[in-house]
Amino acid sequence: MDTITLCNTCKRLIKRGRTDGLAKKIDIFYAAAKLTDEQYAELTEMLNKKTSA
């Protein structure tokens, strides 16, 4: 799976509210170099906004 597809899948999950355990998975994807710095920052920001709302 390329980084764009992975990022889009994570975005879709966040938008649908399916965030259980997603923060940990995003961290793992980032550590495994499956996400770029920009994608990681965008996803964590989206996730933080969604979970705090």
All heavy atoms as a GROMACS GRO file, in nm:
protein
  416
    1MET      N    1   0.086  -0.117   0.000
    1MET     CA    2   0.000   0.000   0.000
    1MET      C    3   0.090   0.123   0.000
    1MET      O    4   0.182   0.132   0.079
    1MET     CB    5  -0.088  -0.004   0.125
    1MET     CG    6  -0.185   0.110   0.134
    1MET     SD    7  -0.295   0.105   0.277
    1MET     CE    8  -0.400  -0.031   0.236
    2ASP      N    9   0.064   0.215  -0.090
    2ASP     CA   10   0.146   0.336  -0.094
    2ASP      C   11   0.101   0.435   0.011
    2ASP      O   12  -0.005   0.421   0.072
    2ASP     CB   13   0.146   0.397  -0.234
    2ASP     CG   14   0.009   0.444  -0.279
    2ASP    OD1   15  -0.052   0.524  -0.208
    2ASP    OD2   16  -0.037   0.399  -0.386
    3THR      N   17   0.182   0.536   0.034
    3THR     CA   18   0.155   0.630   0.144
    3THR      C   19   0.027   0.711   0.123
    3THR      O   20  -0.043   0.740   0.218
    3THR     CB   21   0.273   0.727   0.164
    3THR    OG1   22   0.294   0.804   0.046
    3THR    CG2   23   0.399   0.653   0.200
    4ILE      N   24  -0.004   0.742  -0.002
    4ILE     CA   25  -0.124   0.821  -0.030
    4ILE      C   26  -0.249   0.739   0.001
    4ILE      O   27  -0.342   0.788   0.066
    4ILE     CB   28  -0.125   0.871  -0.176
    4ILE    CG1   29  -0.011   0.969  -0.197
    4ILE    CG2   30  -0.259   0.935  -0.212
    4ILE    CD1   31   0.011   1.011  -0.341
    5THR      N   32  -0.251   0.613  -0.040
    5THR     CA   33  -0.365   0.527  -0.013
    5THR      C   34  -0.383   0.505   0.136
    5THR      O   35  -0.494   0.512   0.188
    5THR     CB   36  -0.348   0.391  -0.084
    5THR    OG1   37  -0.330   0.414  -0.223
    5THR    CG2   38  -0.468   0.302  -0.063
    6LEU      N   39  -0.273   0.481   0.206
    6LEU     CA   40  -0.279   0.462   0.350
    6LEU      C   41  -0.330   0.587   0.420
    6LEU      O   42  -0.416   0.580   0.508
    6LEU     CB   43  -0.141   0.423   0.403
    6LEU     CG   44  -0.130   0.401   0.553
    6LEU    CD1   45  -0.222   0.289   0.598
    6LEU    CD2   46   0.013   0.370   0.589
    7CYS      N   47  -0.280   0.700   0.380
    7CYS     CA   48  -0.323   0.827   0.439
    7CYS      C   49  -0.472   0.850   0.414
    7CYS      O   50  -0.545   0.888   0.506
    7CYS     CB   51  -0.240   0.942   0.382
    7CYS     SG   52  -0.272   1.101   0.459
    8ASN      N   53  -0.518   0.827   0.293
    8ASN     CA   54  -0.660   0.846   0.260
    8ASN      C   55  -0.749   0.751   0.339
    8ASN      O   56  -0.857   0.788   0.382
    8ASN     CB   57  -0.684   0.830   0.110
    8ASN     CG   58  -0.629   0.945   0.030
    8ASN    OD1   59  -0.609   1.054   0.082
    8ASN    ND2   60  -0.602   0.921  -0.097
    9THR      N   61  -0.703   0.628   0.358
    9THR     CA   62  -0.779   0.531   0.437
    9THR      C   63  -0.792   0.578   0.581
    9THR      O   64  -0.900   0.573   0.641
    9THR     CB   65  -0.712   0.394   0.431
    9THR    OG1   66  -0.707   0.351   0.294
    9THR    CG2   67  -0.788   0.291   0.512
   10CYS      N   68  -0.682   0.626   0.638
   10CYS     CA   69  -0.685   0.677   0.775
   10CYS      C   70  -0.776   0.798   0.787
   10CYS      O   71  -0.853   0.810   0.884
   10CYS     CB   72  -0.544   0.710   0.823
   10CYS     SG   73  -0.440   0.566   0.850
   11LYS      N   74  -0.772   0.887   0.690
   11LYS     CA   75  -0.860   1.004   0.690
   11LYS      C   76  -1.006   0.962   0.689
   11LYS      O   77  -1.089   1.018   0.760
   11LYS     CB   78  -0.832   1.092   0.568
   11LYS     CG   79  -0.706   1.173   0.576
   11LYS     CD   80  -0.691   1.256   0.449
   11LYS     CE   81  -0.560   1.328   0.444
   11LYS     NZ   82  -0.546   1.407   0.320
   12ARG      N   83  -1.037   0.864   0.606
   12ARG     CA   84  -1.174   0.815   0.595
   12ARG      C   85  -1.221   0.756   0.729
   12ARG      O   86  -1.334   0.780   0.773
   12ARG     CB   87  -1.183   0.712   0.483
   12ARG     CG   88  -1.320   0.687   0.431
   12ARG     CD   89  -1.328   0.609   0.300
   12ARG     NE   90  -1.223   0.512   0.276
   12ARG     CZ   91  -1.123   0.528   0.187
   12ARG    NH1   92  -1.116   0.638   0.115
   12ARG    NH2   93  -1.034   0.435   0.170
   13LEU      N   94  -1.134   0.681   0.794
   13LEU     CA   95  -1.169   0.623   0.925
   13LEU      C   96  -1.195   0.733   1.028
   13LEU      O   97  -1.289   0.723   1.107
   13LEU     CB   98  -1.056   0.531   0.974
   13LEU     CG   99  -1.041   0.399   0.901
   13LEU    CD1  100  -0.913   0.329   0.944
   13LEU    CD2  101  -1.161   0.310   0.925
   14ILE      N  102  -1.111   0.836   1.027
   14ILE     CA  103  -1.129   0.947   1.122
   14ILE      C  104  -1.261   1.017   1.095
   14ILE      O  105  -1.338   1.045   1.188
   14ILE     CB  106  -1.010   1.046   1.113
   14ILE    CG1  107  -0.882   0.978   1.162
   14ILE    CG2  108  -1.040   1.171   1.195
   14ILE    CD1  109  -0.755   1.055   1.132
   15LYS      N  110  -1.292   1.045   0.970
   15LYS     CA  111  -1.416   1.114   0.935
   15LYS      C  112  -1.539   1.033   0.974
   15LYS      O  113  -1.642   1.089   1.010
   15LYS     CB  114  -1.419   1.146   0.785
   15LYS     CG  115  -1.323   1.256   0.746
   15LYS     CD  116  -1.323   1.279   0.597
   15LYS     CE  117  -1.218   1.384   0.561
   15LYS     NZ  118  -1.207   1.402   0.415
   16ARG      N  119  -1.527   0.901   0.969
   16ARG     CA  120  -1.639   0.813   1.006
   16ARG      C  121  -1.646   0.787   1.156
   16ARG      O  122  -1.736   0.718   1.202
   16ARG     CB  123  -1.628   0.681   0.931
   16ARG     CG  124  -1.650   0.697   0.782
   16ARG     CD  125  -1.637   0.566   0.710
   16ARG     NE  126  -1.659   0.587   0.568
   16ARG     CZ  127  -1.642   0.493   0.477
   16ARG    NH1  128  -1.603   0.372   0.512
   16ARG    NH2  129  -1.664   0.519   0.350
   17GLY      N  130  -1.549   0.838   1.230
   17GLY     CA  131  -1.550   0.822   1.374
   17GLY      C  132  -1.495   0.690   1.423
   17GLY      O  133  -1.511   0.654   1.539
   18ARG      N  134  -1.430   0.616   1.337
   18ARG     CA  135  -1.374   0.485   1.374
   18ARG      C  136  -1.230   0.505   1.420
   18ARG      O  137  -1.136   0.470   1.350
   18ARG     CB  138  -1.383   0.390   1.256
   18ARG     CG  139  -1.529   0.379   1.210
   18ARG     CD  140  -1.564   0.260   1.132
   18ARG     NE  141  -1.521   0.139   1.199
   18ARG     CZ  142  -1.508   0.024   1.135
   18ARG    NH1  143  -1.536   0.017   1.008
   18ARG    NH2  144  -1.469  -0.082   1.200
   19THR      N  145  -1.216   0.562   1.539
   19THR     CA  146  -1.084   0.606   1.586
   19THR      C  147  -1.026   0.519   1.697
   19THR      O  148  -0.916   0.547   1.744
   19THR     CB  149  -1.093   0.750   1.636
   19THR    OG1  150  -1.191   0.758   1.739
   19THR    CG2  151  -1.130   0.846   1.523
   20ASP      N  152  -1.095   0.414   1.739
   20ASP     CA  153  -1.044   0.327   1.845
   20ASP      C  154  -0.911   0.264   1.803
   20ASP      O  155  -0.905   0.190   1.706
   20ASP     CB  156  -1.143   0.218   1.881
   20ASP     CG  157  -1.266   0.270   1.952
   20ASP    OD1  158  -1.260   0.383   2.003
   20ASP    OD2  159  -1.367   0.198   1.957
   21GLY      N  160  -0.805   0.296   1.874
   21GLY     CA  161  -0.673   0.240   1.846
   21GLY      C  162  -0.603   0.300   1.725
   21GLY      O  163  -0.493   0.257   1.691
   22LEU      N  164  -0.665   0.396   1.661
   22LEU     CA  165  -0.608   0.451   1.538
   22LEU      C  166  -0.482   0.532   1.564
   22LEU      O  167  -0.389   0.529   1.484
   22LEU     CB  168  -0.713   0.534   1.463
   22LEU     CG  169  -0.676   0.578   1.322
   22LEU    CD1  170  -0.642   0.458   1.234
   22LEU    CD2  171  -0.788   0.658   1.259
   23ALA      N  172  -0.477   0.602   1.675
   23ALA     CA  173  -0.358   0.683   1.706
   23ALA      C  174  -0.234   0.594   1.714
   23ALA      O  175  -0.129   0.629   1.660
   23ALA     CB  176  -0.378   0.759   1.837
   24LYS      N  177  -0.248   0.481   1.778
   24LYS     CA  178  -0.134   0.388   1.790
   24LYS      C  179  -0.095   0.334   1.652
   24LYS      O  180   0.024   0.323   1.621
   24LYS     CB  181  -0.172   0.273   1.883
   24LYS     CG  182  -0.059   0.184   1.919
   24LYS     CD  183  -0.099   0.085   2.027
   24LYS     CE  184   0.021   0.006   2.072
   24LYS     NZ  185  -0.010  -0.080   2.186
   25LYS      N  186  -0.192   0.302   1.570
   25LYS     CA  187  -0.163   0.251   1.436
   25LYS      C  188  -0.093   0.357   1.351
   25LYS      O  189   0.001   0.326   1.278
   25LYS     CB  190  -0.292   0.205   1.368
   25LYS     CG  191  -0.349   0.081   1.429
   25LYS     CD  192  -0.480   0.044   1.366
   25LYS     CE  193  -0.539  -0.075   1.439
   25LYS     NZ  194  -0.674  -0.108   1.395
   26ILE      N  195  -0.139   0.481   1.362
   26ILE     CA  196  -0.076   0.590   1.287
   26ILE      C  197   0.070   0.606   1.330
   26ILE      O  198   0.158   0.624   1.247
   26ILE     CB  199  -0.156   0.721   1.302
   26ILE    CG1  200  -0.289   0.710   1.228
   26ILE    CG2  201  -0.076   0.840   1.252
   26ILE    CD1  202  -0.384   0.824   1.254
   27ASP      N  203   0.094   0.596   1.461
   27ASP     CA  204   0.232   0.604   1.512
   27ASP      C  205   0.317   0.491   1.456
   27ASP      O  206   0.433   0.512   1.417
   27ASP     CB  207   0.233   0.597   1.665
   27ASP     CG  208   0.180   0.724   1.731
   27ASP    OD1  209   0.174   0.828   1.663
   27ASP    OD2  210   0.147   0.717   1.850
   28ILE      N  211   0.262   0.372   1.449
   28ILE     CA  212   0.336   0.257   1.395
   28ILE      C  213   0.364   0.276   1.246
   28ILE      O  214   0.475   0.249   1.200
   28ILE     CB  215   0.258   0.126   1.421
   28ILE    CG1  216   0.257   0.096   1.572
   28ILE    CG2  217   0.317   0.009   1.342
   28ILE    CD1  218   0.162  -0.014   1.613
   29PHE      N  219   0.264   0.321   1.171
   29PHE     CA  220   0.284   0.347   1.028
   29PHE      C  221   0.394   0.450   1.007
   29PHE      O  222   0.478   0.436   0.917
   29PHE     CB  223   0.155   0.396   0.961
   29PHE     CG  224   0.045   0.294   0.954
   29PHE    CD1  225  -0.087   0.333   0.966
   29PHE    CD2  226   0.072   0.160   0.934
   29PHE    CE1  227  -0.189   0.241   0.959
   29PHE    CE2  228  -0.030   0.065   0.926
   29PHE     CZ  229  -0.160   0.106   0.938
   30TYR      N  230   0.395   0.553   1.089
   30TYR     CA  231   0.496   0.658   1.078
   30TYR      C  232   0.635   0.604   1.114
   30TYR      O  233   0.732   0.630   1.042
   30TYR     CB  234   0.458   0.775   1.169
   30TYR     CG  235   0.555   0.891   1.162
   30TYR    CD1  236   0.571   0.963   1.045
   30TYR    CD2  237   0.629   0.929   1.273
   30TYR    CE1  238   0.658   1.070   1.038
   30TYR    CE2  239   0.716   1.035   1.268
   30TYR     CZ  240   0.731   1.105   1.150
   30TYR     OH  241   0.819   1.210   1.144
   31ALA      N  242   0.643   0.526   1.219
   31ALA     CA  243   0.771   0.468   1.260
   31ALA      C  244   0.826   0.372   1.154
   31ALA      O  245   0.948   0.360   1.138
   31ALA     CB  246   0.756   0.395   1.393
   32ALA      N  247   0.737   0.308   1.081
   32ALA     CA  248   0.778   0.215   0.976
   32ALA      C  249   0.798   0.285   0.842
   32ALA      O  250   0.814   0.218   0.739
   32ALA     CB  251   0.674   0.104   0.962
   33ALA      N  252   0.795   0.418   0.843
   33ALA     CA  253   0.815   0.500   0.723
   33ALA      C  254   0.708   0.474   0.617
   33ALA      O  255   0.734   0.484   0.497
   33ALA     CB  256   0.954   0.480   0.665
   34LYS      N  257   0.587   0.445   0.663
   34LYS     CA  258   0.474   0.427   0.571
   34LYS      C  259   0.398   0.557   0.550
   34LYS      O  260   0.312   0.566   0.463
   34LYS     CB  261   0.378   0.319   0.623
   34LYS     CG  262   0.440   0.183   0.640
   34LYS     CD  263   0.478   0.122   0.508
   34LYS     CE  264   0.536  -0.016   0.526
   34LYS     NZ  265   0.580  -0.074   0.400
   35LEU      N  266   0.428   0.657   0.634
   35LEU     CA  267   0.368   0.790   0.622
   35LEU      C  268   0.479   0.894   0.620
   35LEU      O  269   0.580   0.878   0.689
   35LEU     CB  270   0.276   0.820   0.741
   35LEU     CG  271   0.149   0.737   0.756
   35LEU    CD1  272   0.084   0.764   0.890
   35LEU    CD2  273   0.053   0.765   0.643
   36THR      N  274   0.457   1.001   0.544
   36THR     CA  275   0.553   1.111   0.543
   36THR      C  276   0.531   1.197   0.667
   36THR      O  277   0.429   1.184   0.737
   36THR     CB  278   0.536   1.198   0.418
   36THR    OG1  279   0.408   1.261   0.424
   36THR    CG2  280   0.550   1.117   0.290
   37ASP      N  281   0.624   1.287   0.693
   37ASP     CA  282   0.610   1.380   0.806
   37ASP      C  283   0.481   1.462   0.794
   37ASP      O  284   0.410   1.481   0.893
   37ASP     CB  285   0.730   1.475   0.814
   37ASP     CG  286   0.860   1.404   0.846
   37ASP    OD1  287   0.857   1.290   0.898
   37ASP    OD2  288   0.966   1.464   0.820
   38GLU      N  289   0.452   1.508   0.675
   38GLU     CA  290   0.334   1.591   0.653
   38GLU      C  291   0.206   1.511   0.674
   38GLU      O  292   0.110   1.560   0.734
   38GLU     CB  293   0.335   1.650   0.511
   38GLU     CG  294   0.447   1.748   0.486
   38GLU     CD  295   0.582   1.682   0.453
   38GLU    OE1  296   0.585   1.561   0.418
   38GLU    OE2  297   0.684   1.751   0.466
   39GLN      N  298   0.203   1.389   0.623
   39GLN     CA  299   0.085   1.305   0.639
   39GLN      C  300   0.062   1.272   0.786
   39GLN      O  301  -0.050   1.276   0.835
   39GLN     CB  302   0.100   1.175   0.559
   39GLN     CG  303   0.092   1.196   0.410
   39GLN     CD  304   0.135   1.074   0.332
   39GLN    OE1  305   0.217   0.994   0.378
   39GLN    NE2  306   0.080   1.058   0.213
   40TYR      N  307   0.170   1.241   0.857
   40TYR     CA  308   0.160   1.210   0.999
   40TYR      C  309   0.104   1.329   1.076
   40TYR      O  310   0.013   1.315   1.158
   40TYR     CB  311   0.296   1.169   1.054
   40TYR     CG  312   0.296   1.141   1.203
   40TYR    CD1  313   0.242   1.023   1.252
   40TYR    CD2  314   0.348   1.233   1.294
   40TYR    CE1  315   0.241   0.997   1.388
   40TYR    CE2  316   0.346   1.208   1.429
   40TYR     CZ  317   0.293   1.090   1.476
   40TYR     OH  318   0.291   1.066   1.610
   41ALA      N  319   0.156   1.448   1.048
   41ALA     CA  320   0.110   1.569   1.116
   41ALA      C  321  -0.038   1.594   1.087
   41ALA      O  322  -0.115   1.626   1.178
   41ALA     CB  323   0.196   1.688   1.075
   42GLU      N  324  -0.076   1.578   0.962
   42GLU     CA  325  -0.216   1.601   0.923
   42GLU      C  326  -0.310   1.501   0.991
   42GLU      O  327  -0.415   1.539   1.044
   42GLU     CB  328  -0.230   1.591   0.770
   42GLU     CG  329  -0.370   1.613   0.721
   42GLU     CD  330  -0.383   1.601   0.570
   42GLU    OE1  331  -0.288   1.551   0.504
   42GLU    OE2  332  -0.490   1.638   0.519
   43LEU      N  333  -0.272   1.375   0.991
   43LEU     CA  334  -0.357   1.272   1.051
   43LEU      C  335  -0.369   1.288   1.202
   43LEU      O  336  -0.479   1.276   1.257
   43LEU     CB  337  -0.304   1.132   1.018
   43LEU     CG  338  -0.319   1.089   0.872
   43LEU    CD1  339  -0.245   0.958   0.848
   43LEU    CD2  340  -0.466   1.074   0.836
   44THR      N  341  -0.259   1.318   1.268
   44THR     CA  342  -0.266   1.334   1.414
   44THR      C  343  -0.348   1.457   1.450
   44THR      O  344  -0.423   1.455   1.547
   44THR     CB  345  -0.126   1.340   1.478
   44THR    OG1  346  -0.048   1.441   1.415
   44THR    CG2  347  -0.056   1.208   1.470
   45GLU      N  348  -0.338   1.562   1.370
   45GLU     CA  349  -0.419   1.682   1.394
   45GLU      C  350  -0.568   1.651   1.376
   45GLU      O  351  -0.651   1.689   1.458
   45GLU     CB  352  -0.377   1.795   1.301
   45GLU     CG  353  -0.453   1.923   1.324
   45GLU     CD  354  -0.408   2.036   1.231
   45GLU    OE1  355  -0.296   2.031   1.180
   45GLU    OE2  356  -0.489   2.129   1.211
   46MET      N  357  -0.600   1.581   1.267
   46MET     CA  358  -0.740   1.543   1.243
   46MET      C  359  -0.793   1.455   1.356
   46MET      O  360  -0.905   1.474   1.403
   46MET     CB  361  -0.751   1.464   1.112
   46MET     CG  362  -0.741   1.546   0.986
   46MET     SD  363  -0.750   1.441   0.838
   46MET     CE  364  -0.920   1.387   0.844
   47LEU      N  365  -0.711   1.361   1.398
   47LEU     CA  366  -0.753   1.268   1.504
   47LEU      C  367  -0.773   1.342   1.635
   47LEU      O  368  -0.871   1.317   1.706
   47LEU     CB  369  -0.647   1.158   1.518
   47LEU     CG  370  -0.683   1.041   1.608
   47LEU    CD1  371  -0.807   0.970   1.559
   47LEU    CD2  372  -0.567   0.944   1.613
   48ASN      N  373  -0.683   1.434   1.668
   48ASN     CA  374  -0.697   1.511   1.791
   48ASN      C  375  -0.824   1.596   1.791
   48ASN      O  376  -0.892   1.607   1.893
   48ASN     CB  377  -0.575   1.598   1.815
   48ASN     CG  378  -0.452   1.518   1.853
   48ASN    OD1  379  -0.464   1.406   1.906
   48ASN    ND2  380  -0.335   1.571   1.828
   49LYS      N  381  -0.854   1.656   1.678
   49LYS     CA  382  -0.976   1.738   1.667
   49LYS      C  383  -1.102   1.651   1.681
   49LYS      O  384  -1.197   1.689   1.746
   49LYS     CB  385  -0.979   1.811   1.534
   49LYS     CG  386  -0.885   1.928   1.526
   49LYS     CD  387  -0.894   1.998   1.394
   49LYS     CE  388  -0.795   2.112   1.386
   49LYS     NZ  389  -0.797   2.177   1.254
   50LYS      N  390  -1.099   1.534   1.620
   50LYS     CA  391  -1.215   1.445   1.622
   50LYS      C  392  -1.239   1.388   1.761
   50LYS      O  393  -1.352   1.381   1.807
   50LYS     CB  394  -1.194   1.331   1.520
   50LYS     CG  395  -1.312   1.242   1.502
   50LYS     CD  396  -1.422   1.314   1.427
   50LYS     CE  397  -1.531   1.218   1.384
   50LYS     NZ  398  -1.630   1.279   1.302
   51THR      N  399  -1.133   1.348   1.829
   51THR     CA  400  -1.148   1.286   1.960
   51THR      C  401  -1.177   1.389   2.069
   51THR      O  402  -1.234   1.354   2.172
   51THR     CB  403  -1.024   1.203   1.999
   51THR    OG1  404  -0.907   1.285   1.994
   51THR    CG2  405  -1.008   1.084   1.906
   52SER      N  406  -1.142   1.514   2.048
   52SER     CA  407  -1.168   1.616   2.149
   52SER      C  408  -1.305   1.681   2.129
   52SER      O  409  -1.354   1.752   2.215
   52SER     CB  410  -1.060   1.724   2.148
   52SER     OG  411  -1.062   1.796   2.027
   53ALA      N  412  -1.366   1.657   2.016
   53ALA     CA  413  -1.498   1.718   1.986
   53ALA      C  414  -1.610   1.642   2.053
   53ALA      O  415  -1.604   1.536   2.096
   53ALA     CB  416  -1.521   1.720   1.836
   0.00000   0.00000   0.00000
